[in-house]
Amino acid sequence: MSEIAFQCNLCGICSEVCPFFIATGNIKYGAMEKIKAAQKLFKNEELNEEELKTIFLCTRCDQCHKYCPLEIPISTVIQEARAKLRKMKKVPEKYNTIAQAIINLGSPMGAPREKWLEYIPKEFKPKEKAKYVYFPGCWSAIRYPETAMASIKLLMKMGIDFTTLNGKEWCCGLFLIDTGLLEEAEKLAEKNTLAFESIGAEYIISECPSCHDVLKNVYPKLFREPSYEVIHISQIINENLDKLNIKKINKRIIYKDPCPLVRRNNVIEEPRNIIRRIAELIEYDKKEWDALCCGAPAGVKPLYPEIANKLAEMLINEAKMKKSEIAVGCVFCMHHMIGVSREPRILTLSQLLLENLQ
């Protein structure tokens, strides 16, 4: 991958669409400068503080890759650059704190194991075997259990044969991958894959778009091809909408596309179909493949909260301007945006749908 970084002809197109150039107006935080810093690193040259910052100031949203005329996977170059910096012991200490929480306790929050059970409604009893396994991801299960609970209640109402890992869940490991701990991520890939397969599941239903991308596209490379398929919660809900008695409401709902869901997995129409059945669908100016990143993932929020918050503010302000509430396909996007502003109201697709059933 380091060789691919040197194919860049420094045209600068990627920087124009980079969310961190958009947020700051500073070209040194654009994607081209990230490539230049990575090239320097791969040549074993010393990086200054700004060059280190631009490598860590990347959510790996893949917007740059979409526009690169040479189709250079810039976010993957950033991954490799961070892995090299880890070997050089030049990653931020906050990275190490989060990574150790994942490795030792199974989530970036370092939550005790019983926290993984709080998202399961009392009326739902997990089975030992099922066709589907619902996998909420860390943020939905631990920080916002009401979001996972909403999805479970919908799956129950739709008559889906599903279960959960019932407290045996572990983080998907994306943060470890993003910050150069591939060997530890491989262990999580094996642990989670074997847990899913022990249930005999044909499908894993992901709540978190990042988990979705990792389980579907990364685990086969880290471990092996699994015996199941991975689908997003919006996909199975969309397939079963006719089983629900949905009431139409007089509201405007703007949809925030999650980067990994649209740009790496092409899940675009299903969330929109769900919203259209409930309310008036409003779109961001930058939507679908061009959607603006929320600014938080891949370690950016804990390191550079002010810059990350600027992107969330842009999304929130556009929703306010369009007099819309916000529906998200990603709980981490919701977490980040709620941390910036409590208005307008922000809900997951499952929460929005569940509260509008007759």
Contacts in CASP RR format, 6 or more apart in sequence:
PFRMAT RR
TARGET T0000
AUTHOR 0000-0000-0000
METHOD contacts of the structure
MODEL  1
MSEIAFQCNLCGICSEVCPFFIATGNIKYGAMEKIKAAQKLFKNEELNEE
ELKTIFLCTRCDQCHKYCPLEIPISTVIQEARAKLRKMKKVPEKYNTIAQ
AIINLGSPMGAPREKWLEYIPKEFKPKEKAKYVYFPGCWSAIRYPETAMA
SIKLLMKMGIDFTTLNGKEWCCGLFLIDTGLLEEAEKLAEKNTLAFESIG
AEYIISECPSCHDVLKNVYPKLFREPSYEVIHISQIINENLDKLNIKKIN
KRIIYKDPCPLVRRNNVIEEPRNIIRRIAELIEYDKKEWDALCCGAPAGV
KPLYPEIANKLAEMLINEAKMKKSEIAVGCVFCMHHMIGVSREPRILTLS
QLLLENLQ
1 73 0 8 1.000
1 76 0 8 1.000
1 77 0 8 1.000
1 79 0 8 1.000
1 80 0 8 1.000
2 38 0 8 1.000
2 42 0 8 1.000
2 77 0 8 1.000
2 80 0 8 1.000
4 72 0 8 1.000
4 73 0 8 1.000
4 76 0 8 1.000
4 77 0 8 1.000
5 35 0 8 1.000
5 38 0 8 1.000
5 39 0 8 1.000
5 42 0 8 1.000
5 72 0 8 1.000
5 77 0 8 1.000
6 39 0 8 1.000
6 42 0 8 1.000
7 70 0 8 1.000
7 72 0 8 1.000
8 32 0 8 1.000
8 35 0 8 1.000
8 39 0 8 1.000
8 70 0 8 1.000
8 72 0 8 1.000
9 70 0 8 1.000
10 32 0 8 1.000
10 35 0 8 1.000
10 36 0 8 1.000
11 32 0 8 1.000
11 69 0 8 1.000
12 31 0 8 1.000
12 32 0 8 1.000
13 67 0 8 1.000
13 68 0 8 1.000
13 69 0 8 1.000
14 30 0 8 1.000
14 31 0 8 1.000
14 32 0 8 1.000
14 35 0 8 1.000
14 64 0 8 1.000
14 65 0 8 1.000
14 67 0 8 1.000
14 68 0 8 1.000
14 74 0 8 1.000
15 21 0 8 1.000
15 27 0 8 1.000
15 30 0 8 1.000
15 31 0 8 1.000
15 32 0 8 1.000
15 33 0 8 1.000
15 64 0 8 1.000
16 67 0 8 1.000
17 31 0 8 1.000
17 63 0 8 1.000
17 64 0 8 1.000
17 66 0 8 1.000
17 67 0 8 1.000
17 290 0 8 1.000
18 29 0 8 1.000
18 30 0 8 1.000
18 31 0 8 1.000
18 34 0 8 1.000
18 63 0 8 1.000
18 64 0 8 1.000
19 59 0 8 1.000
19 61 0 8 1.000
19 63 0 8 1.000
19 292 0 8 1.000
19 293 0 8 1.000
19 295 0 8 1.000
19 311 0 8 1.000
20 29 0 8 1.000
20 30 0 8 1.000
20 57 0 8 1.000
20 58 0 8 1.000
20 295 0 8 1.000
20 307 0 8 1.000
21 27 0 8 1.000
21 29 0 8 1.000
21 30 0 8 1.000
21 31 0 8 1.000
22 292 0 8 1.000
22 311 0 8 1.000
22 314 0 8 1.000
23 29 0 8 1.000
23 295 0 8 1.000
23 307 0 8 1.000
23 310 0 8 1.000
23 311 0 8 1.000
23 314 0 8 1.000
24 307 0 8 1.000
24 310 0 8 1.000
27 33 0 8 1.000
28 50 0 8 1.000
28 54 0 8 1.000
29 53 0 8 1.000
29 54 0 8 1.000
29 57 0 8 1.000
29 307 0 8 1.000
30 54 0 8 1.000
31 58 0 8 1.000
31 64 0 8 1.000
31 74 0 8 1.000
33 51 0 8 1.000
33 54 0 8 1.000
34 54 0 8 1.000
34 55 0 8 1.000
34 57 0 8 1.000
34 58 0 8 1.000
34 74 0 8 1.000
34 77 0 8 1.000
34 78 0 8 1.000
35 72 0 8 1.000
35 74 0 8 1.000
35 77 0 8 1.000
36 51 0 8 1.000
37 47 0 8 1.000
37 51 0 8 1.000
37 52 0 8 1.000
37 54 0 8 1.000
37 55 0 8 1.000
37 81 0 8 1.000
38 55 0 8 1.000
38 77 0 8 1.000
38 78 0 8 1.000
38 80 0 8 1.000
38 81 0 8 1.000
40 47 0 8 1.000
40 51 0 8 1.000
41 47 0 8 1.000
41 51 0 8 1.000
41 55 0 8 1.000
41 81 0 8 1.000
41 84 0 8 1.000
41 85 0 8 1.000
42 81 0 8 1.000
42 84 0 8 1.000
47 55 0 8 1.000
52 85 0 8 1.000
52 90 0 8 1.000
53 304 0 8 1.000
55 78 0 8 1.000
55 81 0 8 1.000
55 82 0 8 1.000
55 85 0 8 1.000
56 82 0 8 1.000
56 91 0 8 1.000
56 92 0 8 1.000
56 299 0 8 1.000
56 300 0 8 1.000
56 303 0 8 1.000
56 304 0 8 1.000
57 300 0 8 1.000
57 303 0 8 1.000
57 304 0 8 1.000
57 307 0 8 1.000
58 75 0 8 1.000
58 78 0 8 1.000
58 298 0 8 1.000
58 300 0 8 1.000
59 259 0 8 1.000
59 293 0 8 1.000
59 294 0 8 1.000
59 295 0 8 1.000
59 296 0 8 1.000
59 297 0 8 1.000
59 298 0 8 1.000
59 299 0 8 1.000
59 300 0 8 1.000
60 75 0 8 1.000
60 78 0 8 1.000
60 79 0 8 1.000
60 178 0 8 1.000
60 297 0 8 1.000
60 298 0 8 1.000
61 75 0 8 1.000
61 259 0 8 1.000
61 263 0 8 1.000
61 293 0 8 1.000
61 295 0 8 1.000
61 297 0 8 1.000
62 74 0 8 1.000
62 75 0 8 1.000
62 259 0 8 1.000
62 260 0 8 1.000
62 263 0 8 1.000
62 264 0 8 1.000
63 259 0 8 1.000
63 263 0 8 1.000
63 290 0 8 1.000
63 293 0 8 1.000
64 74 0 8 1.000
64 75 0 8 1.000
65 71 0 8 1.000
65 72 0 8 1.000
65 73 0 8 1.000
65 74 0 8 1.000
65 75 0 8 1.000
65 263 0 8 1.000
66 263 0 8 1.000
66 289 0 8 1.000
66 290 0 8 1.000
68 74 0 8 1.000
79 177 0 8 1.000
79 178 0 8 1.000
79 180 0 8 1.000
82 91 0 8 1.000
82 178 0 8 1.000
82 179 0 8 1.000
82 180 0 8 1.000
83 179 0 8 1.000
83 180 0 8 1.000
83 182 0 8 1.000
85 91 0 8 1.000
86 95 0 8 1.000
86 179 0 8 1.000
86 180 0 8 1.000
86 181 0 8 1.000
91 179 0 8 1.000
91 180 0 8 1.000
92 303 0 8 1.000
94 299 0 8 1.000
94 302 0 8 1.000
94 303 0 8 1.000
95 179 0 8 1.000
95 299 0 8 1.000
98 108 0 8 1.000
98 175 0 8 1.000
98 299 0 8 1.000
98 302 0 8 1.000
99 175 0 8 1.000
99 176 0 8 1.000
99 179 0 8 1.000
99 181 0 8 1.000
99 184 0 8 1.000
101 107 0 8 1.000
101 108 0 8 1.000
101 109 0 8 1.000
101 110 0 8 1.000
102 108 0 8 1.000
102 110 0 8 1.000
102 171 0 8 1.000
102 173 0 8 1.000
102 175 0 8 1.000
102 176 0 8 1.000
102 184 0 8 1.000
102 188 0 8 1.000
103 176 0 8 1.000
103 181 0 8 1.000
103 184 0 8 1.000
104 110 0 8 1.000
105 111 0 8 1.000
105 112 0 8 1.000
105 113 0 8 1.000
106 138 0 8 1.000
106 170 0 8 1.000
106 171 0 8 1.000
107 115 0 8 1.000
107 116 0 8 1.000
107 138 0 8 1.000
107 142 0 8 1.000
107 170 0 8 1.000
107 171 0 8 1.000
108 138 0 8 1.000
108 171 0 8 1.000
108 175 0 8 1.000
109 115 0 8 1.000
109 138 0 8 1.000
109 142 0 8 1.000
109 143 0 8 1.000
111 142 0 8 1.000
113 167 0 8 1.000
115 141 0 8 1.000
115 142 0 8 1.000
116 141 0 8 1.000
116 142 0 8 1.000
116 167 0 8 1.000
116 168 0 8 1.000
116 169 0 8 1.000
117 166 0 8 1.000
117 167 0 8 1.000
118 141 0 8 1.000
118 142 0 8 1.000
118 145 0 8 1.000
119 136 0 8 1.000
119 140 0 8 1.000
119 141 0 8 1.000
119 142 0 8 1.000
119 145 0 8 1.000
119 146 0 8 1.000
119 147 0 8 1.000
119 148 0 8 1.000
119 149 0 8 1.000
119 152 0 8 1.000
120 126 0 8 1.000
120 149 0 8 1.000
120 152 0 8 1.000
120 164 0 8 1.000
120 166 0 8 1.000
121 149 0 8 1.000
121 152 0 8 1.000
121 153 0 8 1.000
123 156 0 8 1.000
124 152 0 8 1.000
124 153 0 8 1.000
124 156 0 8 1.000
126 163 0 8 1.000
126 164 0 8 1.000
126 165 0 8 1.000
126 166 0 8 1.000
127 163 0 8 1.000
128 163 0 8 1.000
128 199 0 8 1.000
129 163 0 8 1.000
129 199 0 8 1.000
129 200 0 8 1.000
130 161 0 8 1.000
130 162 0 8 1.000
130 163 0 8 1.000
130 199 0 8 1.000
130 200 0 8 1.000
130 201 0 8 1.000
131 160 0 8 1.000
131 161 0 8 1.000
131 162 0 8 1.000
131 201 0 8 1.000
131 202 0 8 1.000
131 203 0 8 1.000
132 155 0 8 1.000
132 160 0 8 1.000
132 161 0 8 1.000
132 162 0 8 1.000
132 163 0 8 1.000
132 201 0 8 1.000
132 202 0 8 1.000
132 203 0 8 1.000
132 204 0 8 1.000
132 205 0 8 1.000
132 236 0 8 1.000
133 162 0 8 1.000
133 163 0 8 1.000
133 164 0 8 1.000
133 165 0 8 1.000
133 196 0 8 1.000
133 199 0 8 1.000
133 201 0 8 1.000
133 203 0 8 1.000
133 204 0 8 1.000
133 205 0 8 1.000
133 228 0 8 1.000
134 148 0 8 1.000
134 151 0 8 1.000
134 152 0 8 1.000
134 155 0 8 1.000
134 162 0 8 1.000
134 163 0 8 1.000
134 164 0 8 1.000
134 205 0 8 1.000
134 207 0 8 1.000
134 233 0 8 1.000
135 164 0 8 1.000
135 165 0 8 1.000
135 169 0 8 1.000
135 196 0 8 1.000
135 204 0 8 1.000
135 205 0 8 1.000
135 206 0 8 1.000
135 207 0 8 1.000
135 211 0 8 1.000
135 215 0 8 1.000
136 147 0 8 1.000
136 148 0 8 1.000
136 151 0 8 1.000
136 164 0 8 1.000
136 169 0 8 1.000
136 207 0 8 1.000
136 208 0 8 1.000
137 148 0 8 1.000
137 169 0 8 1.000
137 171 0 8 1.000
137 172 0 8 1.000
137 206 0 8 1.000
137 207 0 8 1.000
137 208 0 8 1.000
137 211 0 8 1.000
138 171 0 8 1.000
138 208 0 8 1.000
139 208 0 8 1.000
139 331 0 8 1.000
139 332 0 8 1.000
139 335 0 8 1.000
140 147 0 8 1.000
140 148 0 8 1.000
140 151 0 8 1.000
140 207 0 8 1.000
140 208 0 8 1.000
140 331 0 8 1.000
140 348 0 8 1.000
141 148 0 8 1.000
141 169 0 8 1.000
143 331 0 8 1.000
143 335 0 8 1.000
144 331 0 8 1.000
144 334 0 8 1.000
144 335 0 8 1.000
146 351 0 8 1.000
147 207 0 8 1.000
147 331 0 8 1.000
147 334 0 8 1.000
147 348 0 8 1.000
147 350 0 8 1.000
147 351 0 8 1.000
148 207 0 8 1.000
150 348 0 8 1.000
150 350 0 8 1.000
150 351 0 8 1.000
150 353 0 8 1.000
150 354 0 8 1.000
151 205 0 8 1.000
151 207 0 8 1.000
151 233 0 8 1.000
151 348 0 8 1.000
151 350 0 8 1.000
152 164 0 8 1.000
153 354 0 8 1.000
154 237 0 8 1.000
154 244 0 8 1.000
154 350 0 8 1.000
154 353 0 8 1.000
154 354 0 8 1.000
155 162 0 8 1.000
155 205 0 8 1.000
155 236 0 8 1.000
157 243 0 8 1.000
157 244 0 8 1.000
157 357 0 8 1.000
158 236 0 8 1.000
158 237 0 8 1.000
158 240 0 8 1.000
158 243 0 8 1.000
158 244 0 8 1.000
159 240 0 8 1.000
159 243 0 8 1.000
160 236 0 8 1.000
160 240 0 8 1.000
162 205 0 8 1.000
163 199 0 8 1.000
163 201 0 8 1.000
165 195 0 8 1.000
165 196 0 8 1.000
165 199 0 8 1.000
168 195 0 8 1.000
169 192 0 8 1.000
169 195 0 8 1.000
170 188 0 8 1.000
170 191 0 8 1.000
170 192 0 8 1.000
170 195 0 8 1.000
171 188 0 8 1.000
172 188 0 8 1.000
172 192 0 8 1.000
172 208 0 8 1.000
172 210 0 8 1.000
172 211 0 8 1.000
172 214 0 8 1.000
172 215 0 8 1.000
173 184 0 8 1.000
173 185 0 8 1.000
173 188 0 8 1.000
173 189 0 8 1.000
173 214 0 8 1.000
174 185 0 8 1.000
174 210 0 8 1.000
174 211 0 8 1.000
174 213 0 8 1.000
174 214 0 8 1.000
174 218 0 8 1.000
174 298 0 8 1.000
175 298 0 8 1.000
175 299 0 8 1.000
176 182 0 8 1.000
176 184 0 8 1.000
176 185 0 8 1.000
176 188 0 8 1.000
177 185 0 8 1.000
177 214 0 8 1.000
177 218 0 8 1.000
178 297 0 8 1.000
178 298 0 8 1.000
178 299 0 8 1.000
179 298 0 8 1.000
179 299 0 8 1.000
182 222 0 8 1.000
185 222 0 8 1.000
186 222 0 8 1.000
186 223 0 8 1.000
189 218 0 8 1.000
189 219 0 8 1.000
189 222 0 8 1.000
189 223 0 8 1.000
190 223 0 8 1.000
192 215 0 8 1.000
192 219 0 8 1.000
193 219 0 8 1.000
193 223 0 8 1.000
193 224 0 8 1.000
193 226 0 8 1.000
196 204 0 8 1.000
196 226 0 8 1.000
196 228 0 8 1.000
197 226 0 8 1.000
197 227 0 8 1.000
197 228 0 8 1.000
200 227 0 8 1.000
200 228 0 8 1.000
201 228 0 8 1.000
202 228 0 8 1.000
202 229 0 8 1.000
203 228 0 8 1.000
203 229 0 8 1.000
203 230 0 8 1.000
203 231 0 8 1.000
203 236 0 8 1.000
204 215 0 8 1.000
204 228 0 8 1.000
204 229 0 8 1.000
204 230 0 8 1.000
204 231 0 8 1.000
205 231 0 8 1.000
205 232 0 8 1.000
205 233 0 8 1.000
205 236 0 8 1.000
206 212 0 8 1.000
206 215 0 8 1.000
206 216 0 8 1.000
206 230 0 8 1.000
206 231 0 8 1.000
206 232 0 8 1.000
206 233 0 8 1.000
207 233 0 8 1.000
207 331 0 8 1.000
207 350 0 8 1.000
208 330 0 8 1.000
208 331 0 8 1.000
208 332 0 8 1.000
209 232 0 8 1.000
209 258 0 8 1.000
209 259 0 8 1.000
209 260 0 8 1.000
209 261 0 8 1.000
209 265 0 8 1.000
209 267 0 8 1.000
209 329 0 8 1.000
209 330 0 8 1.000
210 258 0 8 1.000
210 260 0 8 1.000
210 297 0 8 1.000
210 330 0 8 1.000
210 332 0 8 1.000
212 230 0 8 1.000
212 232 0 8 1.000
212 260 0 8 1.000
212 261 0 8 1.000
212 265 0 8 1.000
212 267 0 8 1.000
213 260 0 8 1.000
213 261 0 8 1.000
213 264 0 8 1.000
213 265 0 8 1.000
215 230 0 8 1.000
216 229 0 8 1.000
216 230 0 8 1.000
216 265 0 8 1.000
217 264 0 8 1.000
217 265 0 8 1.000
219 226 0 8 1.000
220 226 0 8 1.000
232 261 0 8 1.000
232 265 0 8 1.000
232 267 0 8 1.000
232 270 0 8 1.000
233 349 0 8 1.000
233 350 0 8 1.000
234 267 0 8 1.000
234 270 0 8 1.000
234 271 0 8 1.000
234 274 0 8 1.000
234 329 0 8 1.000
234 349 0 8 1.000
235 267 0 8 1.000
235 270 0 8 1.000
237 270 0 8 1.000
237 274 0 8 1.000
237 349 0 8 1.000
237 350 0 8 1.000
237 353 0 8 1.000
238 270 0 8 1.000
238 271 0 8 1.000
238 273 0 8 1.000
238 274 0 8 1.000
241 273 0 8 1.000
241 274 0 8 1.000
241 277 0 8 1.000
244 353 0 8 1.000
244 357 0 8 1.000
245 357 0 8 1.000
245 358 0 8 1.000
246 277 0 8 1.000
246 278 0 8 1.000
246 353 0 8 1.000
246 356 0 8 1.000
246 357 0 8 1.000
246 358 0 8 1.000
247 278 0 8 1.000
247 356 0 8 1.000
247 357 0 8 1.000
247 358 0 8 1.000
248 277 0 8 1.000
248 278 0 8 1.000
248 279 0 8 1.000
249 278 0 8 1.000
249 279 0 8 1.000
249 356 0 8 1.000
250 279 0 8 1.000
251 279 0 8 1.000
251 280 0 8 1.000
251 324 0 8 1.000
251 325 0 8 1.000
252 279 0 8 1.000
252 280 0 8 1.000
252 282 0 8 1.000
252 322 0 8 1.000
252 323 0 8 1.000
252 324 0 8 1.000
252 325 0 8 1.000
253 275 0 8 1.000
253 278 0 8 1.000
253 279 0 8 1.000
253 280 0 8 1.000
253 281 0 8 1.000
253 282 0 8 1.000
253 324 0 8 1.000
253 325 0 8 1.000
253 326 0 8 1.000
253 327 0 8 1.000
253 352 0 8 1.000
254 281 0 8 1.000
254 282 0 8 1.000
254 283 0 8 1.000
254 284 0 8 1.000
254 318 0 8 1.000
254 319 0 8 1.000
254 322 0 8 1.000
254 324 0 8 1.000
254 325 0 8 1.000
254 326 0 8 1.000
254 327 0 8 1.000
255 271 0 8 1.000
255 272 0 8 1.000
255 275 0 8 1.000
255 281 0 8 1.000
255 282 0 8 1.000
255 283 0 8 1.000
255 284 0 8 1.000
255 287 0 8 1.000
255 326 0 8 1.000
255 327 0 8 1.000
255 328 0 8 1.000
255 329 0 8 1.000
256 284 0 8 1.000
256 291 0 8 1.000
256 294 0 8 1.000
256 315 0 8 1.000
256 326 0 8 1.000
256 327 0 8 1.000
256 328 0 8 1.000
256 329 0 8 1.000
256 330 0 8 1.000
256 333 0 8 1.000
256 337 0 8 1.000
257 268 0 8 1.000
257 271 0 8 1.000
257 284 0 8 1.000
257 287 0 8 1.000
257 288 0 8 1.000
257 291 0 8 1.000
257 329 0 8 1.000
258 291 0 8 1.000
258 328 0 8 1.000
258 329 0 8 1.000
258 330 0 8 1.000
258 333 0 8 1.000
259 291 0 8 1.000
259 293 0 8 1.000
259 297 0 8 1.000
261 267 0 8 1.000
261 329 0 8 1.000
261 330 0 8 1.000
262 268 0 8 1.000
262 288 0 8 1.000
262 289 0 8 1.000
262 291 0 8 1.000
263 289 0 8 1.000
263 291 0 8 1.000
268 288 0 8 1.000
268 289 0 8 1.000
271 327 0 8 1.000
271 329 0 8 1.000
271 349 0 8 1.000
272 281 0 8 1.000
274 349 0 8 1.000
274 352 0 8 1.000
274 353 0 8 1.000
275 281 0 8 1.000
275 327 0 8 1.000
275 349 0 8 1.000
275 352 0 8 1.000
278 352 0 8 1.000
278 353 0 8 1.000
278 356 0 8 1.000
279 352 0 8 1.000
279 356 0 8 1.000
282 322 0 8 1.000
282 324 0 8 1.000
284 291 0 8 1.000
284 292 0 8 1.000
284 315 0 8 1.000
284 318 0 8 1.000
284 319 0 8 1.000
285 318 0 8 1.000
286 292 0 8 1.000
292 311 0 8 1.000
292 314 0 8 1.000
292 315 0 8 1.000
293 311 0 8 1.000
294 308 0 8 1.000
294 311 0 8 1.000
294 312 0 8 1.000
294 315 0 8 1.000
294 330 0 8 1.000
294 332 0 8 1.000
294 333 0 8 1.000
294 336 0 8 1.000
294 337 0 8 1.000
295 301 0 8 1.000
295 307 0 8 1.000
295 308 0 8 1.000
295 311 0 8 1.000
295 312 0 8 1.000
295 336 0 8 1.000
296 308 0 8 1.000
296 312 0 8 1.000
296 332 0 8 1.000
296 333 0 8 1.000
296 335 0 8 1.000
296 336 0 8 1.000
297 332 0 8 1.000
300 307 0 8 1.000
300 308 0 8 1.000
301 308 0 8 1.000
301 336 0 8 1.000
308 336 0 8 1.000
309 340 0 8 1.000
312 336 0 8 1.000
312 337 0 8 1.000
312 339 0 8 1.000
312 340 0 8 1.000
312 341 0 8 1.000
313 340 0 8 1.000
313 341 0 8 1.000
315 326 0 8 1.000
315 337 0 8 1.000
316 326 0 8 1.000
316 337 0 8 1.000
316 340 0 8 1.000
316 341 0 8 1.000
316 343 0 8 1.000
316 344 0 8 1.000
319 325 0 8 1.000
319 326 0 8 1.000
319 344 0 8 1.000
320 343 0 8 1.000
320 344 0 8 1.000
324 344 0 8 1.000
325 344 0 8 1.000
325 345 0 8 1.000
325 346 0 8 1.000
325 347 0 8 1.000
326 337 0 8 1.000
326 344 0 8 1.000
326 345 0 8 1.000
326 346 0 8 1.000
326 347 0 8 1.000
327 346 0 8 1.000
327 347 0 8 1.000
327 348 0 8 1.000
327 349 0 8 1.000
327 352 0 8 1.000
328 334 0 8 1.000
328 337 0 8 1.000
328 346 0 8 1.000
328 347 0 8 1.000
328 348 0 8 1.000
328 349 0 8 1.000
329 348 0 8 1.000
329 349 0 8 1.000
331 348 0 8 1.000
334 346 0 8 1.000
334 347 0 8 1.000
334 348 0 8 1.000
337 346 0 8 1.000
338 346 0 8 1.000
347 355 0 8 1.000
END
